[in-house]
Amino acid sequence: MKEIHIKEGPFLKTENKTNNIMNNLLIALIPIILYSFYKNGIVPYINGKSTIYQMLLPLIMIFVSVFVTFFTEYLYGILIKKEPKNIGYHLKTKYSIFPGLFLALILPINTPIWILIVGALISSLIGKIVFGGLGYNIFNPALIGRLFIITIFAVTITNNGGYLNSYEVDAISKSTPLSNYATIETIGTYDALVKPYGTLWNFFFGSIPGALGETSAFLCILGFLYLVYKKAIKWRIPITYIGTVFVMTYIIGSLNDATLWYPTFQILSGGLFFGAIFMATDPVTSPTTPIAQVIYGIFLGILTVVFRYLTNAPEGVLTSILIMNMFVIMIDRLGAYARFGYKKIAILVLVQIMLILGLSLYIAETKENKVNVDPNFNIISKETKNDATTYIVTEKGYSSLIKAEVIIKDSKIEKINILEQNDSFYSKVEESNYVDKFKNKSEVEDIDTVSGATITSTAIKKLARNVLNDYMG
C-alpha cells in the first residue's frame, strides 16, 4: 500500500476566527449601549422625570435579556446535549449572549420585563435551538423574539408607554418619526416629519424616540467602520441596503418636489442603520459570497421601502430581514454561479433595477395623488336640520374603520360621537378625552395626537378635518 503524504500547501490562514468576530462585535456595540443608557436613563433622571430604577432600566433590560438567552442555551447544552458544565466553554462556543443583547437593543424602553423574558426565551428556543443551535438557524434569533413580542404584546407595551422614555413624553408630543410618517397621506413635509424632533442632526446623533439602541446612526456608522477595519462584517450588505433605500426615496421625494432632506430622513429614521449593520450581516443568516451579499442588500432595501409605503408597517426592517433570511441559500448559490460568469445573474440584476425604478415611480405617483383626496374617508350620510349639519362618516384607523357622528354648527364642530371602532389602542384616546378637544373647532391642525395611539388619534383628526372641508365646500 502506498503511503499518503500531505505536503505543506498554499493553505489560507486567518486569525479572524468566530471568537474574534464576536469580540469585535461586542466592542462595536459598547458605545451604542452606553448611549442608550444616557438617552433613556440618565437624561430623564437628571430632568426629574424618572426614579433610580427607571434610570438603570436600559441596563437592566440588557442584563435580563442576555442572562435569559445564555441560561436557556446553557441548560439545553448540559441537560440535552450533555455538554460540559463549564460556563466559560458555553460563552466561548455558543455566543448565546448575543440574541439577548440584540433583542434588548431593538425593543422599546417601556417593554415590561416579563415580556422581555418571554421574548428572550423565544429567541433562544424558536430562533436558535429548534434548528440545532449555532450555525444551523435560518432566521436571526433576536428578530424572531422581537417579532413575537410586537405581534402578541404590542398593545401592552403601548399602554405601558411605548417607545418614548419619561422625558420624551413631555418633550415630544408625537411617537417615533416613522409612526408619525405613517399618519401622513402624502410624502410629507420637513415641518411635519423633521421639525417635531428638531433637525436632521437630531436624527443622525440619535436624540429621537425609538428602540433602545437603534436611534443613533452616528454610533452605528462608527461601529460599522470599526468592524470593517477588523474584517468582522460583510460590508457589502449595509452599503447596498441603505443605498437602495436612499436611491428609491430620493426618486420618490424628487418627483414630489422634496429635496435631499427627504431620503436623508428616511434612512436616518427607525432602525435602518442598526438593522443593516448589525442584524442583516449576521454571519449565520446572511449570504457568504460577495455577489450574493450585494443582491441580498438590494432586495432588503426594496422590501423595506415597500413595507414603509405600501403597508401599515412603517418600519419594515425587521420583516424585510426575516423574509430575506429564507432565500439566503438560493441567493448564495446564484452568487457562486456568478463567479464563473456574470451573465448567469444578469437577468436578476435587471429585475432589481426594474423593481427599484418601477416601485419608486409608482409610490411617487400614489403619494402625489393623495394630496387633495383622502381615500380612507367616506361620507355615509349628511343631514341638515335648522342650523346644524349631522354627518355619519368613516375613516381608516390603526386596525379598523372608525365610524363617527359629527355635528357641525356655525362652521364649527359641535360634537363628535364615535359610533364604531375596533382599534387596539383606542383606550389611550379615551383616557386623554381626545374627542372632546375638537369641540367648537373650525380648524383642527393645532390639535396634537395622542402618544401611544398616534395612528388612531390621527385618524380621528383626519375624520374631523375632512368633515369640515366638506362642510365648507
C-alpha positions in Angstrom: 0.0 0.0 0.0 1.3 3.4 -1.0 1.9 5.9 1.7 0.0 9.1 1.5 2.0 12.2 2.2 0.4 15.5 2.9 2.6 18.3 1.8 2.5 21.8 3.0 0.5 23.8 0.5 -0.8 27.2 -0.1 -3.4 26.9 2.6 -5.2 30.1 3.7 -4.6 31.1 7.3 -6.6 33.7 9.2 -6.8 34.8 12.8 -10.3 36.1 12.1 -12.0 33.3 13.9 -15.6 33.3 15.1 -14.5 34.2 18.6 -12.6 37.3 17.4 -15.5 38.4 15.2 -17.9 38.2 18.2 -15.5 40.0 20.5 -15.2 42.8 17.9 -19.0 42.9 17.5 -19.3 43.4 21.3 -16.8 46.2 21.2 -18.7 47.9 18.4 -21.9 47.7 20.4 -20.5 49.2 23.6 -20.9 52.9 22.6 -24.5 52.1 21.5 -25.2 50.5 24.8 -23.8 53.4 26.7 -25.6 56.0 24.7 -28.9 54.1 25.2 -28.2 54.3 28.9 -27.6 58.0 28.7 -30.6 58.8 26.5 -33.2 56.6 28.1 -31.8 56.6 31.7 -29.6 59.5 32.6 -31.4 62.3 30.7 -34.8 61.5 32.1 -33.3 61.2 35.6 -31.4 64.5 35.6 -34.5 66.2 34.3 -36.5 64.8 37.3 -38.7 62.6 35.1 -37.6 59.1 36.5 -36.6 57.2 39.5 -33.2 55.5 40.0 -34.7 52.2 38.9 -36.0 53.8 35.7 -32.6 55.4 35.2 -31.0 51.9 35.3 -33.8 50.3 33.3 -31.9 50.2 29.9 -29.0 48.3 31.6 -31.4 46.1 33.5 -33.2 45.2 30.3 -30.0 44.3 28.6 -28.7 42.2 31.5 -32.0 40.3 31.9 -32.3 39.6 28.2 -28.6 38.4 28.0 -29.0 36.3 31.1 -32.1 34.5 29.8 -30.7 33.7 26.4 -27.4 32.5 27.9 -29.1 30.4 30.7 -31.6 28.9 28.2 -28.9 27.6 25.9 -26.7 26.6 28.9 -29.4 24.4 30.3 -30.1 22.9 26.8 -26.4 22.2 26.4 -25.8 20.4 29.7 -29.2 18.7 30.1 -30.0 17.7 26.5 -26.6 17.6 24.6 -24.6 16.5 27.7 -22.0 19.2 27.1 -19.5 20.4 29.8 -20.9 22.4 32.7 -18.1 24.9 32.4 -19.7 28.4 31.8 -16.6 29.7 30.0 -16.9 26.8 27.5 -20.5 27.9 26.7 -19.6 31.6 26.5 -16.8 30.9 24.0 -18.5 28.4 21.8 -22.3 29.2 21.8 -22.2 33.0 21.8 -25.7 32.8 23.4 -25.4 36.3 24.9 -25.8 37.9 21.5 -29.5 37.1 20.8 -30.4 38.5 24.2 -28.2 41.6 23.7 -29.6 42.4 20.2 -33.2 41.7 21.4 -33.0 44.2 24.2 -31.5 46.8 21.9 -34.3 46.6 19.3 -37.2 46.8 21.8 -39.0 49.9 23.2 -37.8 51.2 26.6 -41.2 50.6 28.1 -41.3 46.8 27.4 -42.3 45.1 30.7 -39.5 42.9 32.0 -41.7 39.8 32.0 -42.5 40.3 28.2 -38.7 40.8 27.6 -38.1 37.4 29.3 -40.7 35.7 27.2 -39.2 37.2 24.1 -35.7 36.2 25.1 -36.9 32.6 25.6 -38.5 32.6 22.1 -35.3 34.0 20.6 -33.3 31.1 22.0 -35.8 28.3 21.7 -37.5 29.1 18.4 -34.9 31.3 16.8 -31.9 29.0 17.5 -32.2 25.8 19.5 -35.1 24.3 17.5 -32.9 24.5 14.4 -30.0 22.7 16.1 -28.1 25.6 17.6 -25.4 28.0 16.4 -24.7 27.7 12.7 -28.0 26.0 11.8 -30.6 28.6 12.4 -32.3 30.0 9.3 -33.7 33.2 10.9 -32.0 35.9 13.0 -32.9 34.8 16.6 -33.3 38.3 18.0 -35.6 39.3 15.2 -37.7 36.2 15.9 -38.1 37.3 19.5 -38.9 40.8 18.6 -41.5 39.7 16.0 -43.2 37.5 18.7 -43.2 40.4 21.2 -44.5 43.1 18.9 -47.2 40.7 17.4 -48.5 39.4 20.8 -47.8 42.3 23.2 -47.9 45.5 21.1 -51.0 46.8 23.0 -49.5 46.0 26.4 -46.2 47.8 25.5 -48.1 50.8 24.1 -50.2 51.1 27.2 -47.0 51.0 29.2 -45.6 54.0 27.4 -44.3 52.6 24.1 -41.1 53.9 22.6 -41.0 57.2 24.4 -38.9 57.5 27.6 -40.3 59.5 30.5 -38.5 62.7 29.4 -39.7 62.4 25.7 -43.3 62.0 26.8 -43.2 65.6 27.9 -40.7 67.0 25.4 -42.3 65.3 22.3 -46.0 65.0 21.7 -45.6 62.5 18.9 -44.5 58.9 18.7 -41.5 57.7 16.7 -40.7 59.5 13.4 -41.9 56.6 11.2 -45.1 56.2 13.2 -45.7 59.9 12.7 -44.9 59.5 9.0 -47.4 56.7 8.7 -50.2 59.1 9.6 -49.5 61.4 6.6 -51.1 60.7 3.2 -48.6 62.5 1.1 -44.8 62.1 1.2 -44.8 64.7 4.0 -43.1 68.0 4.5 -40.0 68.9 6.5 -42.1 70.7 9.0 -44.3 67.7 9.6 -41.7 65.0 9.6 -38.5 66.5 11.0 -39.3 69.7 13.0 -41.2 67.9 15.7 -38.0 66.2 16.6 -35.5 69.0 16.0 -33.3 68.8 12.9 -31.8 66.0 10.9 -28.8 66.3 13.2 -31.0 65.0 16.0 -31.8 62.0 13.8 -28.1 61.5 12.9 -26.9 61.6 16.5 -29.9 59.8 17.9 -31.9 62.1 20.2 -35.2 61.0 18.8 -37.7 58.4 20.1 -37.0 54.8 19.0 -36.0 51.4 20.2 -33.4 51.1 22.9 -30.3 51.0 20.7 -31.4 51.9 17.2 -31.7 55.7 17.2 -28.0 56.8 16.7 -26.9 56.5 13.1 -23.6 58.1 14.1 -22.7 55.4 16.5 -23.9 52.7 14.1 -21.5 54.1 11.5 -18.7 54.2 13.9 -19.4 50.5 14.7 -19.5 49.8 11.0 -16.1 51.4 10.3 -14.6 49.5 13.3 -16.0 46.2 12.1 -14.8 46.8 8.5 -11.4 47.6 9.8 -11.3 44.4 11.8 -12.7 42.5 8.8 -15.5 41.2 11.0 -18.5 42.3 8.9 -20.0 41.7 5.5 -19.7 45.4 4.4 -21.5 45.0 1.1 -24.8 44.3 2.7 -25.2 47.5 4.7 -23.9 49.7 1.9 -26.3 48.2 -0.7 -29.2 48.0 1.8 -29.0 51.6 2.9 -28.0 52.8 -0.6 -31.1 51.2 -2.1 -33.4 52.8 0.4 -31.7 56.2 -0.3 -32.0 55.9 -4.1 -35.6 54.8 -4.0 -36.7 57.5 -1.5 -34.7 60.1 -3.4 -36.7 59.3 -6.6 -40.0 59.4 -4.6 -39.2 62.6 -3.0 -37.7 64.4 -6.0 -40.9 63.6 -8.1 -42.9 65.3 -5.3 -40.7 68.5 -5.1 -38.7 67.3 -2.0 -35.0 67.9 -1.7 -32.2 65.8 -0.2 -33.6 66.1 3.3 -36.3 63.6 2.4 -34.2 60.5 1.6 -31.9 61.5 4.4 -34.9 61.5 6.8 -35.9 58.1 5.5 -32.5 56.4 6.1 -32.0 58.0 9.5 -35.4 57.1 10.8 -36.3 53.8 12.5 -33.8 51.0 12.9 -32.4 51.1 9.3 -28.8 51.7 10.2 -28.8 49.4 13.2 -30.6 46.7 11.3 -28.4 47.0 8.2 -25.1 46.9 10.0 -25.7 44.6 12.9 -28.8 42.4 12.1 -28.6 41.9 8.3 -25.0 41.0 8.5 -25.5 38.1 11.0 -22.8 35.6 9.9 -25.2 32.6 10.1 -28.3 34.0 8.4 -26.8 36.1 5.6 -25.0 35.2 2.3 -21.3 34.4 2.2 -20.4 35.2 -1.5 -19.7 38.8 -2.4 -22.2 39.0 -5.3 -24.9 37.3 -3.2 -24.3 39.9 -0.5 -25.0 42.7 -3.0 -28.1 41.0 -4.3 -29.3 40.4 -0.7 -28.7 44.0 0.3 -30.6 45.4 -2.7 -33.6 43.2 -2.1 -33.6 44.2 1.6 -33.8 47.9 0.5 -36.6 47.2 -1.9 -38.6 45.3 0.6 -38.1 48.0 3.3 -39.4 50.7 1.0 -42.4 48.6 0.0 -43.3 48.0 3.7 -42.9 51.6 4.6 -45.0 53.0 1.8 -47.5 50.3 0.8 -48.4 48.6 4.1 -49.4 49.5 7.7 -45.9 48.5 9.0 -44.0 51.8 8.9 -40.6 50.3 9.9 -40.2 47.3 7.7 -36.6 46.5 8.6 -37.4 43.5 10.8 -39.8 42.0 8.3 -37.5 42.5 5.4 -34.6 40.8 7.0 -36.7 37.8 8.2 -38.2 37.4 4.7 -34.8 37.5 3.0 -33.3 35.1 5.6 -35.5 32.4 3.9 -33.7 33.0 0.5 -30.1 33.1 1.7 -29.2 29.6 0.4 -30.7 30.3 -3.0 -29.0 33.7 -3.3 -25.7 32.2 -2.2 -25.9 29.6 -5.0 -26.6 32.3 -7.5 -23.6 34.2 -6.2 -21.4 31.1 -6.5 -22.5 30.5 -10.1 -21.9 34.2 -11.0 -18.2 33.8 -10.1 -17.9 31.7 -13.3 -19.8 34.2 -15.4 -21.8 37.3 -14.6 -24.3 36.5 -17.3 -25.8 34.0 -15.0 -27.2 36.7 -12.8 -27.8 39.4 -15.4 -31.5 38.8 -15.5 -31.8 39.0 -11.7 -29.8 42.3 -11.7 -32.1 43.7 -14.4 -35.2 42.7 -12.4 -33.8 44.5 -9.4 -33.2 47.7 -11.4 -36.7 47.5 -12.8 -38.2 47.0 -9.3 -36.3 50.0 -7.9 -37.4 52.3 -10.7 -40.9 50.9 -11.1 -41.8 50.8 -7.5 -40.3 54.3 -6.9 -42.3 55.8 -9.7 -45.5 54.1 -8.6 -45.1 55.2 -5.0 -44.3 58.7 -6.1 -47.4 58.9 -8.2 -49.6 57.3 -5.5 -48.4 59.8 -2.9 -48.9 62.7 -5.2 -52.5 61.6 -5.9 -53.3 61.7 -2.3 -52.6 65.4 -1.8 -56.2 66.6 -2.0 -58.1 63.3 -1.6 -58.2 61.0 1.4 -59.1 57.5 0.1 -59.7 56.3 3.6 -62.5 58.7 4.3 -66.1 58.0 3.4 -69.4 60.0 4.0 -72.2 57.6 4.7 -74.9 60.2 5.3 -75.3 64.0 5.6 -78.4 65.7 7.0 -79.1 69.4 7.8 -81.7 70.5 10.3 -82.2 74.0 11.3 -78.7 75.4 11.7 -76.9 72.1 12.4 -75.5 69.5 9.9 -75.0 66.0 11.0 -72.5 63.7 9.3 -72.1 59.9 9.6 -68.6 59.1 8.3 -65.9 56.5 8.4 -62.1 56.8 8.5 -59.5 54.1 8.5 -57.8 53.8 11.9 -54.9 51.6 13.0 -56.7 48.2 12.7 -60.3 49.1 11.9 -62.7 51.6 10.4 -63.7 54.3 12.8 -67.3 55.3 12.3 -68.4 58.6 13.8 -71.2 61.1 14.0 -70.0 64.6 13.6 -72.3 67.6 14.2 -71.3 70.9 12.6 -72.9 74.2 13.8 -71.9 77.7 12.8 -69.0 76.3 10.8 -67.6 74.7 14.0 -67.6 71.1 15.3 -70.2 71.0 18.0 -69.8 67.3 18.8 -68.1 64.1 17.7 -69.6 60.7 18.7 -67.6 57.6 18.0 -70.1 55.0 16.9 -68.0 52.1 16.0 -64.3 51.2 16.2 -62.1 48.2 17.0 -58.7 49.8 17.2 -56.2 48.2 19.5 -55.0 51.5 21.1 -58.3 53.3 21.4 -58.2 53.1 25.2 -55.4 55.7 25.1 -57.7 58.0 23.1 -60.5 57.6 25.7 -58.1 58.2 28.6 -57.0 61.5 27.2 -60.6 62.7 26.3 -59.2 63.3 22.9 -62.5 63.6 21.1 -63.6 66.5 23.4 -60.7 68.6 22.1 -62.5 69.1 18.8 -65.5 70.8 20.3 -66.0 74.4 19.0 -63.2 74.0 16.5 -63.3 75.2 12.9 -59.6 74.2 12.4 -58.0 71.1 13.8 -54.4 71.2 12.7 -53.2 72.6 16.1 -54.6 69.6 18.0 -51.8 67.2 19.0 -52.2 63.5 18.6 -52.1 61.0 21.5 -48.7 59.5 22.3 -49.1 55.7 22.2 -52.1 55.9 19.9 -50.7 58.1 17.2 -52.3 56.4 14.2 -55.8 56.1 15.9 -55.8 59.7 17.1 -54.6 60.9 13.7 -57.4 59.1 12.0 -59.9 60.9 14.2 -58.2 64.2 13.4 -58.4 63.4 9.7 -62.0 62.5 10.0 -62.8 65.9 11.6 -60.8 67.8 9.1 -62.4 66.0 6.1 -65.9 66.7 7.5 -65.0 70.4 7.9 -63.6 70.6 4.4 -66.8 69.0 3.0 -69.0 71.4 5.0 -67.0 74.4 3.9 -67.4 73.2 0.3 
